[in-house]
Amino acid sequence: MTPYDGTRPATALSPWTAAAVRRPGAEVRLYCLPFLGGSADFFLPLVPELPDWVEPCPVELPGHGRRLREPAVRDVPELARRLAEEVDRDAAGRPFAFFGHCGGGLLAFEATRHLRRRGLPRPVLLGVSATPPPHEWHLLTAELRTRPLHRLMPLLRELAGQRALHASGANAVLKREVSVYLRYRYREEAPLDCPISVFGGRQDPVVPQEATRTWSELSGGRVRHRVYPGRHFYIDDRWPEVAQNLARDLRGALGPARLP
């Protein structure tokens, strides 16, 4: 993989990438996808923790954050298609990677598959956090359909503590995003060829660690698993560690740093 040398012109910012932190000469752009109820600001703590050779690009999805006035897209494949087309335009031939939390990881996976179907450049690394393997997503949705409300209260409390989400709206957010998950249907395809880095919380009540192990079935590349103390939003207390390991995996995917 040839590092980006900073000589190609930067593309104009779009609503999807308005939160990007431009770092001229960075070797790789990292598109960060929030859970499907959050905004790009979810990744603000990650930005200063990443090395200068990684260009952070928190993605703002339609209907969220700065794009709240736009209609949200409630169909995962359609949203993934739009994201893939935007990333292909924005990356403009530069190496890039995905990192998504919860539903953002599912979206990153489907966007990667869309890019492959179109014969377009694909990410050098797919990073997923607190995300069930898509081919076993039906197991999560089956549980969500039958789980009593009181068993969702810990997750509601975590959502209520997220930036840009008011406690009074956490229940509505959860119902809205769960409906997105319930409609998702995995379509069988060949495994990806990029490495996958899987992050998660040891006490996550939504995505138990044993459920994440089958991510290894979805790529012919190396699949790494990292587990941290905490629940579904373990990452709020682990940004420096996650950034360090994510950067390490990105370096491995890109190859040795280019000497001046």
C-alpha positions in Angstrom: 0.0 0.0 0.0 1.5 3.3 -1.1 1.1 6.0 1.6 -0.8 9.2 0.7 1.9 11.8 0.1 -0.3 14.9 0.5 0.1 16.0 -3.0 -3.3 15.1 -4.4 -5.9 17.8 -4.0 -8.3 17.5 -1.0 -12.0 17.1 -2.0 -14.6 19.6 -0.8 -16.2 18.8 2.4 -19.7 17.3 2.2 -22.3 17.1 5.0 -21.1 13.5 5.6 -17.5 14.6 6.3 -17.9 18.1 7.7 -16.5 16.9 11.1 -13.3 15.6 9.5 -10.0 16.8 11.0 -7.7 17.4 8.0 -4.1 16.4 8.5 -2.1 17.1 5.3 0.2 14.2 4.4 -1.6 11.7 6.6 -1.2 8.1 5.3 -4.7 6.9 5.8 -8.1 8.4 6.4 -10.2 6.8 9.1 -14.0 7.0 8.6 -15.7 6.7 12.0 -19.3 5.6 12.1 -21.4 6.2 15.3 -24.1 4.0 16.6 -27.3 4.5 14.6 -28.7 7.1 17.0 -25.6 9.1 17.6 -23.7 11.9 15.8 -20.2 12.4 14.6 -19.4 14.1 17.9 -19.4 10.7 19.5 -15.9 10.3 18.2 -14.5 13.6 19.5 -12.5 11.9 22.3 -10.9 9.6 19.7 -9.4 12.4 17.5 -6.6 13.7 19.7 -5.6 10.1 20.6 -4.8 9.1 17.0 -1.3 9.7 15.6 -0.7 12.4 13.0 -0.4 9.9 10.2 -4.1 9.0 10.7 -6.7 11.5 9.4 -9.8 11.2 11.6 -13.1 11.6 9.7 -16.1 11.2 12.0 -19.1 10.6 9.7 -22.4 12.5 10.2 -25.3 10.4 9.0 -28.5 11.9 7.6 -31.0 12.8 10.2 -28.4 13.0 13.0 -26.2 15.7 14.6 -25.5 18.5 12.1 -27.8 16.9 9.6 -30.8 16.6 12.0 -33.1 18.5 9.5 -32.5 15.8 6.9 -34.7 12.7 6.7 -32.9 9.7 8.3 -32.3 6.6 6.3 -33.8 3.6 8.1 -32.7 0.9 5.6 -29.2 -0.4 6.4 -28.3 -1.5 2.8 -29.5 1.8 1.3 -27.6 3.8 3.9 -24.5 1.7 3.3 -24.8 2.3 -0.5 -24.9 6.1 0.1 -22.0 5.9 2.5 -19.9 3.8 0.1 -20.5 6.2 -2.7 -19.6 9.2 -0.5 -16.4 7.5 0.8 -15.3 6.6 -2.7 -15.7 10.2 -3.8 -14.1 11.6 -0.6 -11.2 9.3 -0.4 -10.3 10.0 -4.0 -7.8 7.1 -4.3 -6.2 7.6 -0.8 -6.0 4.6 1.6 -8.8 4.6 4.0 -10.3 2.5 6.8 -13.6 2.2 8.7 -14.3 2.1 12.4 -17.8 1.8 13.6 -19.5 1.4 17.0 -22.6 -0.9 17.4 -24.8 -0.2 14.3 -22.0 1.9 12.9 -19.9 -1.4 12.6 -22.8 -3.1 10.7 -22.9 -0.1 8.4 -19.2 -0.2 7.8 -19.4 -3.9 7.0 -22.2 -3.4 4.5 -20.5 -0.3 2.9 -17.3 -2.4 2.4 -19.3 -5.1 0.7 -21.0 -2.5 -1.5 -17.6 -1.2 -2.6 -16.5 -4.7 -3.5 -19.6 -5.3 -5.6 -18.9 -2.1 -7.5 -15.2 -3.0 -8.0 -14.2 0.2 -6.1 -11.3 0.6 -3.7 -12.0 -1.0 -0.3 -10.8 -0.2 3.2 -7.4 -1.4 4.3 -8.9 -2.3 7.7 -12.5 -2.8 9.0 -12.7 -1.9 12.7 -15.9 -2.8 14.6 -16.8 -2.0 18.2 -19.7 -3.6 20.2 -21.1 -5.0 16.9 -22.6 -8.5 16.5 -21.3 -10.4 13.5 -23.8 -9.5 10.7 -24.4 -13.1 9.7 -25.7 -13.7 13.2 -27.6 -10.5 13.5 -30.9 -12.4 13.5 -30.0 -13.8 16.9 -29.8 -10.3 18.3 -33.0 -9.2 16.7 -34.8 -12.3 18.0 -33.7 -11.4 21.5 -34.7 -7.8 21.2 -38.2 -8.8 20.1 -38.6 -10.9 23.3 -36.5 -9.0 25.9 -38.5 -7.5 28.7 -38.2 -3.7 29.0 -36.5 -3.9 32.4 -33.6 -5.8 30.8 -33.1 -2.9 28.5 -32.8 -0.3 31.3 -29.0 -0.6 31.6 -28.7 0.2 27.9 -31.2 3.1 28.3 -29.1 4.6 31.0 -26.0 4.3 28.9 -27.8 6.0 26.0 -29.0 8.7 28.3 -25.4 9.5 29.2 -24.3 10.0 25.6 -23.5 13.5 24.3 -26.2 15.0 22.2 -28.8 12.6 23.6 -31.1 13.8 26.3 -32.2 11.4 29.0 -35.8 12.0 28.1 -35.2 11.0 24.5 -33.1 7.9 25.2 -36.1 5.6 25.1 -37.3 7.0 21.8 -33.8 6.7 20.3 -33.6 3.1 21.4 -36.9 2.2 19.9 -36.1 3.9 16.6 -32.7 2.3 16.2 -33.9 -1.1 17.3 -36.4 -0.9 14.5 -33.5 -0.4 12.0 -31.9 -3.5 13.4 -35.1 -5.6 13.2 -35.4 -4.9 9.5 -31.8 -5.8 8.6 -31.4 -9.1 6.7 -27.9 -10.5 6.1 -27.2 -11.6 2.5 -24.7 -14.4 2.0 -21.5 -13.4 0.1 -17.9 -14.4 0.0 -15.8 -13.3 3.0 -14.0 -10.0 2.8 -10.3 -9.8 2.0 -9.4 -7.0 4.4 -8.3 -7.5 8.1 -10.9 -6.9 10.8 -10.3 -5.5 14.3 -13.1 -6.4 16.7 -13.4 -4.3 20.0 -15.9 -4.9 22.8 -16.8 -4.6 26.4 -16.5 -7.6 28.7 -19.9 -6.9 30.4 -21.8 -5.8 27.3 -25.4 -7.0 27.7 -26.3 -6.4 24.1 -23.3 -8.0 22.4 -21.8 -10.7 24.6 -18.2 -11.5 23.8 -18.8 -15.1 22.8 -21.1 -13.7 20.1 -18.3 -11.7 18.5 -16.0 -14.6 17.8 -17.6 -15.5 14.5 -16.4 -12.3 12.9 -13.5 -14.5 11.9 -15.8 -16.2 9.4 -16.4 -13.0 7.6 -12.9 -12.2 6.3 -10.0 -14.1 4.7 -7.7 -11.6 6.4 -6.5 -11.5 9.9 -9.2 -10.9 12.6 -8.1 -9.5 15.9 -10.3 -9.4 19.1 -9.8 -7.0 21.9 -11.9 -6.9 25.0 -12.0 -4.1 27.6 -13.8 -3.8 31.0 -17.2 -2.2 30.6 -20.6 -2.5 29.0 -22.0 -1.5 25.6 -20.4 1.9 25.7 -17.2 0.7 27.3 -15.4 2.9 24.8 -16.2 6.1 26.7 -13.6 5.1 29.3 -11.1 3.5 26.9 -10.5 5.9 24.0 -6.7 6.1 24.5 -6.4 2.3 24.5 -8.7 1.8 21.6 -6.9 4.5 19.6 -3.5 2.9 20.3 -4.6 -0.6 19.2 -6.5 0.8 16.2 -3.4 2.7 15.1 -1.3 -0.4 15.6 -3.7 -2.4 13.4 -3.7 0.3 10.8 0.0 0.4 10.7 0.1 -3.4 10.1 -2.5 -3.1 7.3 -0.6 -0.2 5.6 2.9 -1.7 6.0 6.0 0.0 7.4 6.1 3.7 7.6 7.7 5.5 4.6 11.1 7.1 5.4 11.6 10.8 4.6 
